[in-house]
Amino acid sequence: MQKRTLGKTGFEAGVIGFGGIPLQKLSRERSTELLHQALDLGINFIDTARGYTDSEEKIGRALRDRRHEYILATKALSRDAEGMASELATSLSELRTDCIDLYQIHALPSVEVLEDILAPGGAYQVLAQAREEGRIKSIGVTGHGRPVLQRAIETGLFDTVQHPFNPIEDEWSDDVIPAAKRAGMGIIAMKPIAGGAISSVPAALRFELDSGIDVLIPGMDSLAQLEENTAVGRNLRPPDEADLQACAADKKTWDGEFCRRCGYCLPCPNGLQIPFLLLIQAYYERYDLADWALERLAGLERKYGDCIACGECLPRCPYNLPIPELMAKADRQVR
């Protein structure tokens, strides 16, 4: 597996990492087997999150005796110090380690929330203290919105940035990736297969690794997927014309349908969490996580059928998505 230095963390990470989302749907035994197969195939970067139900626990249990072989990254949604302290303690316990290599503030939605996190009493101060104490080594940030991640980069307080990147969501090359490179940050791409929307996976991975990304973290739930993806990392080359044509075809196929979760459509006058609802639909349809999706949907007060097609979201969406139509489609599908 070819490696790249993950920015100022100094970590030498294999270009193909392991995304922990699919572990939720696998048995403990199958998760253990898959994680060992991942390490055996050269993967040395594993990313998970507090929000991925039992993913942390499965990783900690499976790989406790191989902890020295991989870079461990996780993330949490807490915004204040008290909540982050609790989440960090849980992560350390679940992952069965006394030090997490990269702890990330997860899914920043806005500059205002970033300011709260960095203010006294915010989540960042807990992670900064934990870094001084040796309980974590580096601090990262993740998100789906470009303006807030650009602002996070400008603060100089984060070692890595994680965001979506794939042939469909390639707009990050315009601003966030160059800014992170200038700041010396490591760049981690989530959703490199666009949640299963990509038709030619090797072509997409080559395209992404040729676009300034340091580490890709596709979710994988089979040995066949591990072998296909790690083969790209072992025999890395720039995308050829056929690869680029395949990537362009995927982008065209999903034009006008693919939600980036940027949040520009909000607020909905009828109280719908539009990006989260479309994420649930994606998990249901493409991630094969129907139970997880339905559980999250059940916890929402407003669901797809509550869309009244008022159209207020339409001019706000920079990608011209027909949001009321997508809500109606998901209402028919996610059951």
TITIVO-347549 format. One record per residue (C-alpha): residue number from 1; chain; z, x, y. Coordinates in pm, whole numbers, m for minus. Each point is the difference from the previous one (the first is absolute). Example, Ala and Ser with C-alpha at 12.3 -4.5 7.8 and 13.67 -1.06 7.14 Angstrom:
+-----+------+--------+--------+--------+
| pos | unit |      z |      x |      y |
+-----+------+--------+--------+--------+
|   1 |    A |    780 |   1230 |   m450 |
|   2 |    A |    m66 |    137 |    344 |
+-----+------+--------+--------+--------+
// end
This chain:
+-----+------+--------+--------+--------+
| pos | unit |      z |      x |      y |
+-----+------+--------+--------+--------+
|   1 |    A |      0 |      0 |      0 |
|   2 |    A |    m96 |    142 |    337 |
|   3 |    A |    282 |      8 |    254 |
|   4 |    A |     31 |    m29 |    376 |
|   5 |    A |    289 |     88 |    227 |
|   6 |    A |    157 |   m324 |    119 |
|   7 |    A |     18 |     93 |    366 |
|   8 |    A |    322 |    146 |    135 |
|   9 |    A |    194 |   m109 |   m308 |
|  10 |    A |   m140 |    308 |   m171 |
|  11 |    A |    m31 |   m193 |   m328 |
|  12 |    A |   m297 |    101 |   m216 |
|  13 |    A |   m109 |   m341 |   m121 |
|  14 |    A |   m274 |    m86 |   m245 |
|  15 |    A |   m274 |   m192 |    180 |
|  16 |    A |     38 |   m292 |   m241 |
|  17 |    A |    352 |   m138 |      0 |
|  18 |    A |    159 |   m295 |   m177 |
|  19 |    A |     65 |   m328 |    182 |
|  20 |    A |    301 |   m182 |   m142 |
|  21 |    A |    m92 |   m364 |     65 |
|  22 |    A |   m146 |    m77 |   m348 |
|  23 |    A |    316 |    115 |   m177 |
|  24 |    A |    151 |   m336 |     91 |
|  25 |    A |   m218 |   m181 |   m252 |
|  26 |    A |     44 |    252 |   m283 |
|  27 |    A |    280 |     14 |   m253 |
|  28 |    A |    254 |    279 |     27 |
|  29 |    A |   m148 |    164 |   m309 |
|  30 |    A |   m360 |    m19 |    127 |
|  31 |    A |    107 |    125 |    343 |
|  32 |    A |    168 |    301 |   m157 |
|  33 |    A |   m308 |     80 |   m204 |
|  34 |    A |   m234 |    m37 |    297 |
|  35 |    A |    211 |    218 |    231 |
|  36 |    A |     15 |    280 |   m255 |
|  37 |    A |   m376 |    m27 |    m47 |
|  38 |    A |    m43 |     28 |    377 |
|  39 |    A |    197 |    325 |     18 |
|  40 |    A |   m178 |    137 |   m306 |
|  41 |    A |   m336 |    m62 |    172 |
|  42 |    A |    103 |    202 |    303 |
|  43 |    A |    140 |   m261 |    238 |
|  44 |    A |    294 |    142 |    195 |
|  45 |    A |     43 |   m257 |    280 |
|  46 |    A |    163 |   m334 |    m79 |
|  47 |    A |     44 |   m268 |    266 |
|  48 |    A |    202 |   m318 |    m29 |
|  49 |    A |    215 |   m224 |    222 |
|  50 |    A |    323 |   m195 |      7 |
|  51 |    A |   m209 |   m317 |     24 |
|  52 |    A |   m187 |     61 |   m327 |
|  53 |    A |    272 |   m181 |   m200 |
|  54 |    A |     92 |    227 |   m296 |
|  55 |    A |   m254 |    278 |     64 |
|  56 |    A |    261 |    249 |    122 |
|  57 |    A |    223 |    m66 |   m299 |
|  58 |    A |   m286 |     47 |   m245 |
|  59 |    A |   m104 |    329 |    159 |
|  60 |    A |    355 |    132 |      6 |
|  61 |    A |     65 |    m93 |   m359 |
|  62 |    A |   m332 |    129 |   m132 |
|  63 |    A |    m19 |    332 |    182 |
|  64 |    A |    361 |    108 |     49 |
|  65 |    A |    m56 |    301 |   m228 |
|  66 |    A |   m323 |    100 |    178 |
|  67 |    A |    120 |    m35 |    359 |
|  68 |    A |   m100 |    360 |     84 |
|  69 |    A |   m365 |    m72 |    m84 |
|  70 |    A |    m89 |   m245 |    276 |
|  71 |    A |     37 |    m87 |    367 |
|  72 |    A |    190 |   m327 |     33 |
|  73 |    A |    m73 |   m240 |    285 |
|  74 |    A |    145 |   m342 |     67 |
|  75 |    A |     43 |   m229 |    298 |
|  76 |    A |    215 |   m280 |    140 |
|  77 |    A |    m38 |   m290 |    241 |
|  78 |    A |    339 |     22 |    174 |
|  79 |    A |    m18 |     39 |    375 |
|  80 |    A |    366 |     64 |     86 |
|  81 |    A |    238 |    277 |   m103 |
|  82 |    A |    223 |   m210 |   m220 |
|  83 |    A |   m287 |   m147 |   m199 |
|  84 |    A |   m178 |    335 |    m41 |
|  85 |    A |    320 |    171 |   m117 |
|  86 |    A |     37 |   m264 |   m269 |
|  87 |    A |   m365 |     23 |   m106 |
|  88 |    A |      8 |    379 |    m18 |
|  89 |    A |    312 |     m8 |   m217 |
|  90 |    A |   m167 |   m249 |   m233 |
|  91 |    A |   m317 |    210 |    m19 |
|  92 |    A |    193 |    312 |    m94 |
|  93 |    A |    186 |   m192 |   m270 |
|  94 |    A |   m303 |   m181 |   m142 |
|  95 |    A |   m215 |    312 |      0 |
|  96 |    A |    279 |    202 |   m165 |
|  97 |    A |    m25 |    290 |    239 |
|  98 |    A |    215 |    165 |    263 |
|  99 |    A |   m297 |     71 |    229 |
| 100 |    A |   m315 |   m196 |     83 |
| 101 |    A |   m286 |    216 |    125 |
| 102 |    A |   m153 |   m253 |    240 |
| 103 |    A |    173 |   m311 |    132 |
| 104 |    A |   m223 |   m226 |    206 |
| 105 |    A |     70 |   m276 |    248 |
| 106 |    A |   m211 |   m274 |   m153 |
| 107 |    A |   m257 |   m233 |    154 |
| 108 |    A |     54 |     42 |    373 |
| 109 |    A |   m132 |   m321 |    159 |
| 110 |    A |     12 |     82 |    371 |
| 111 |    A |     88 |    256 |    266 |
| 112 |    A |    303 |   m212 |     90 |
| 113 |    A |    138 |     30 |   m353 |
| 114 |    A |    m69 |    375 |      5 |
| 115 |    A |    206 |     28 |    319 |
| 116 |    A |    287 |   m186 |   m165 |
| 117 |    A |    m13 |    234 |   m301 |
| 118 |    A |     13 |    308 |    223 |
| 119 |    A |    273 |   m133 |    230 |
| 120 |    A |    372 |     73 |    m53 |
| 121 |    A |    114 |   m208 |   m297 |
| 122 |    A |   m351 |     m9 |   m138 |
| 123 |    A |   m119 |     94 |   m347 |
| 124 |    A |   m140 |    338 |    101 |
| 125 |    A |    339 |    151 |     78 |
| 126 |    A |    114 |    m62 |   m359 |
| 127 |    A |   m303 |    180 |   m141 |
| 128 |    A |     37 |    288 |    245 |
| 129 |    A |    362 |     44 |   m107 |
| 130 |    A |    m94 |    m28 |   m367 |
| 131 |    A |   m257 |    276 |     53 |
| 132 |    A |    268 |    225 |    151 |
| 133 |    A |    226 |    m73 |   m297 |
| 134 |    A |   m274 |     77 |   m253 |
| 135 |    A |    m25 |   m353 |   m142 |
| 136 |    A |   m362 |    m19 |    113 |
| 137 |    A |   m243 |    275 |     98 |
| 138 |    A |   m254 |   m170 |    226 |
| 139 |    A |    m43 |   m323 |    196 |
| 140 |    A |   m319 |   m204 |      4 |
| 141 |    A |   m131 |   m326 |    139 |
| 142 |    A |   m234 |   m262 |   m142 |
| 143 |    A |   m188 |   m293 |    145 |
| 144 |    A |   m313 |   m211 |     17 |
| 145 |    A |    m49 |     m1 |    377 |
| 146 |    A |   m171 |    288 |    177 |
| 147 |    A |    165 |    m27 |    345 |
| 148 |    A |    356 |     17 |   m134 |
| 149 |    A |    m79 |    294 |   m228 |
| 150 |    A |   m170 |    181 |    286 |
| 151 |    A |    319 |    m42 |    200 |
| 152 |    A |    210 |    120 |   m295 |
| 153 |    A |   m218 |    312 |    m21 |
| 154 |    A |     47 |     63 |    373 |
| 155 |    A |    380 |      9 |    m36 |
| 156 |    A |    m20 |    315 |   m211 |
| 157 |    A |    290 |   m126 |   m210 |
| 158 |    A |   m181 |    m64 |   m327 |
| 159 |    A |   m130 |    243 |   m260 |
| 160 |    A |   m251 |   m231 |   m167 |
| 161 |    A |   m193 |   m318 |     67 |
| 162 |    A |   m113 |   m245 |   m266 |
| 163 |    A |   m259 |   m269 |     65 |
| 164 |    A |   m282 |   m185 |   m177 |
| 165 |    A |   m327 |    184 |    m39 |
| 166 |    A |   m303 |    m81 |   m210 |
| 167 |    A |   m372 |    m65 |     53 |
| 168 |    A |     83 |   m350 |    128 |
| 169 |    A |    284 |    110 |    229 |
| 170 |    A |   m150 |    321 |    137 |
| 171 |    A |     75 |    m62 |    369 |
| 172 |    A |    305 |    228 |    m25 |
| 173 |    A |   m238 |    296 |     32 |
| 174 |    A |    m57 |    m99 |    363 |
| 175 |    A |    349 |     76 |    126 |
| 176 |    A |    302 |     19 |   m234 |
| 177 |    A |   m130 |    267 |   m240 |
| 178 |    A |   m111 |    241 |    277 |
| 179 |    A |    326 |    m56 |    190 |
| 180 |    A |    210 |     68 |   m310 |
| 181 |    A |   m200 |    315 |    m73 |
| 182 |    A |     58 |    128 |    354 |
| 183 |    A |    373 |    m69 |    m42 |
| 184 |    A |     14 |    194 |   m327 |
| 185 |    A |    104 |   m305 |   m200 |
| 186 |    A |    m76 |    m67 |   m363 |
| 187 |    A |   m230 |   m300 |    m52 |
| 188 |    A |     50 |   m229 |   m299 |
| 189 |    A |   m248 |   m279 |    m71 |
| 190 |    A |    125 |   m321 |   m154 |
| 191 |    A |   m242 |   m257 |   m142 |
| 192 |    A |   m275 |    255 |    m77 |
| 193 |    A |   m158 |   m254 |   m234 |
| 194 |    A |     59 |   m283 |    250 |
| 195 |    A |    220 |   m193 |   m241 |
| 196 |    A |   m271 |     m9 |   m265 |
| 197 |    A |   m283 |    m95 |    236 |
| 198 |    A |   m184 |    330 |    m48 |
| 199 |    A |   m280 |     m2 |   m258 |
| 200 |    A |    m54 |    378 |    m37 |
| 201 |    A |    342 |    161 |     m8 |
| 202 |    A |   m104 |    367 |    m34 |
| 203 |    A |   m244 |    m38 |    290 |
| 204 |    A |    273 |   m151 |    218 |
| 205 |    A |    252 |    272 |    m86 |
| 206 |    A |   m250 |    274 |     81 |
| 207 |    A |    m88 |   m170 |    329 |
| 208 |    A |    367 |    m27 |     96 |
| 209 |    A |     90 |    358 |    m88 |
| 210 |    A |   m296 |    116 |    209 |
| 211 |    A |    129 |   m196 |    301 |
| 212 |    A |    317 |    194 |     82 |
| 213 |    A |    243 |   m162 |   m244 |
| 214 |    A |    244 |    236 |   m174 |
| 215 |    A |    124 |   m221 |   m284 |
| 216 |    A |   m125 |   m330 |   m145 |
| 217 |    A |    246 |   m226 |   m179 |
| 218 |    A |   m197 |   m251 |   m207 |
| 219 |    A |    199 |   m242 |   m209 |
| 220 |    A |    m75 |     56 |   m369 |
| 221 |    A |    117 |   m190 |   m307 |
| 222 |    A |   m200 |    157 |   m284 |
| 223 |    A |    m87 |    338 |   m144 |
| 224 |    A |   m368 |    m70 |     65 |
| 225 |    A |     68 |    m42 |    373 |
| 226 |    A |    210 |    316 |      5 |
| 227 |    A |   m274 |    199 |   m167 |
| 228 |    A |   m277 |   m134 |    225 |
| 229 |    A |    192 |     67 |    320 |
| 230 |    A |    145 |    339 |    m88 |
| 231 |    A |   m346 |    118 |   m108 |
| 232 |    A |   m105 |    m35 |    365 |
| 233 |    A |    292 |    217 |    107 |
| 234 |    A |    m76 |    268 |   m258 |
| 235 |    A |   m372 |     17 |     79 |
| 236 |    A |     12 |    m71 |    369 |
| 237 |    A |   m326 |      3 |    192 |
| 238 |    A |   m136 |   m171 |    311 |
| 239 |    A |   m156 |   m342 |    m52 |
| 240 |    A |   m372 |      9 |    m73 |
| 241 |    A |   m259 |   m252 |    117 |
| 242 |    A |     63 |   m231 |   m295 |
| 243 |    A |    374 |      3 |     75 |
| 244 |    A |    m60 |    m83 |    365 |
| 245 |    A |   m236 |   m282 |    m91 |
| 246 |    A |    261 |   m148 |   m237 |
| 247 |    A |    263 |     19 |    274 |
| 248 |    A |   m233 |   m165 |    251 |
| 249 |    A |    m72 |   m278 |   m248 |
| 250 |    A |    370 |    m73 |    m45 |
| 251 |    A |     52 |     m9 |    375 |
| 252 |    A |   m286 |   m248 |     37 |
| 253 |    A |    124 |   m218 |   m287 |
| 254 |    A |    343 |    m48 |    159 |
| 255 |    A |   m113 |    m26 |    360 |
| 256 |    A |    165 |   m306 |    151 |
| 257 |    A |    247 |    m53 |   m286 |
| 258 |    A |    231 |    300 |    m24 |
| 259 |    A |    332 |    m28 |    187 |
| 260 |    A |    135 |    333 |    132 |
| 261 |    A |    349 |   m141 |     77 |
| 262 |    A |    m28 |    132 |    356 |
| 263 |    A |    186 |   m305 |    134 |
| 264 |    A |   m225 |    m65 |    299 |
| 265 |    A |    m40 |   m363 |   m113 |
| 266 |    A |    368 |    m73 |     65 |
| 267 |    A |    190 |   m197 |    108 |
| 268 |    A |   m130 |   m306 |   m180 |
| 269 |    A |     91 |   m317 |    194 |
| 270 |    A |     89 |   m167 |   m330 |
| 271 |    A |    223 |    286 |   m114 |
| 272 |    A |   m217 |    148 |   m276 |
| 273 |    A |     47 |    369 |    m84 |
| 274 |    A |   m376 |     43 |    m32 |
| 275 |    A |    m20 |    368 |   m105 |
| 276 |    A |    278 |    m38 |   m256 |
| 277 |    A |   m154 |   m315 |   m141 |
| 278 |    A |   m334 |    177 |    m45 |
| 279 |    A |    182 |    294 |   m158 |
| 280 |    A |    160 |   m238 |   m251 |
| 281 |    A |   m345 |   m137 |    m80 |
| 282 |    A |   m130 |    354 |    m55 |
| 283 |    A |    286 |     84 |   m236 |
| 284 |    A |    m63 |   m322 |   m189 |
| 285 |    A |   m376 |     47 |    m28 |
| 286 |    A |    m61 |    375 |    m20 |
| 287 |    A |    327 |    175 |    m90 |
| 288 |    A |     78 |   m218 |   m303 |
| 289 |    A |    348 |    m64 |    140 |
| 290 |    A |     m3 |   m379 |     m7 |
| 291 |    A |    373 |    m37 |    m69 |
| 292 |    A |     90 |    233 |    287 |
| 293 |    A |   m239 |   m184 |    231 |
| 294 |    A |    130 |   m345 |    m89 |
| 295 |    A |    360 |    112 |     43 |
| 296 |    A |    m75 |    128 |    350 |
| 297 |    A |   m194 |   m315 |     85 |
| 298 |    A |    288 |   m220 |   m112 |
| 299 |    A |    227 |    175 |    250 |
| 300 |    A |   m218 |    m92 |    298 |
| 301 |    A |     62 |   m311 |    204 |
| 302 |    A |   m366 |    m29 |    102 |
| 303 |    A |   m275 |     37 |   m259 |
| 304 |    A |   m379 |     m8 |    m11 |
| 305 |    A |    m20 |   m379 |     11 |
| 306 |    A |    190 |     m2 |    329 |
| 307 |    A |   m300 |    150 |    179 |
| 308 |    A |   m137 |   m269 |    230 |
| 309 |    A |   m318 |    198 |     78 |
| 310 |    A |     76 |     m1 |    371 |
| 311 |    A |   m204 |    317 |     41 |
| 312 |    A |    236 |    182 |    237 |
| 313 |    A |      2 |    302 |   m232 |
| 314 |    A |   m378 |     35 |    m12 |
| 315 |    A |    m68 |    175 |    333 |
| 316 |    A |    296 |    233 |    m55 |
| 317 |    A |   m127 |    144 |   m329 |
| 318 |    A |   m192 |    323 |     75 |
| 319 |    A |   m180 |    m33 |   m335 |
| 320 |    A |   m126 |   m356 |     60 |
| 321 |    A |    162 |   m140 |   m313 |
| 322 |    A |    m34 |   m377 |    m56 |
| 323 |    A |    376 |    m31 |    m39 |
| 324 |    A |     23 |   m380 |    m43 |
| 325 |    A |   m262 |     21 |   m277 |
| 326 |    A |    194 |    282 |   m167 |
| 327 |    A |    318 |   m208 |     19 |
| 328 |    A |   m175 |   m296 |   m162 |
| 329 |    A |   m145 |    220 |   m275 |
| 330 |    A |    341 |    153 |    m75 |
| 331 |    A |    160 |   m344 |     m6 |
| 332 |    A |   m238 |    m97 |   m280 |
| 333 |    A |     45 |    325 |   m188 |
| 334 |    A |    364 |    114 |     18 |
| 335 |    A |    183 |   m241 |   m229 |
+-----+------+--------+--------+--------+
// end
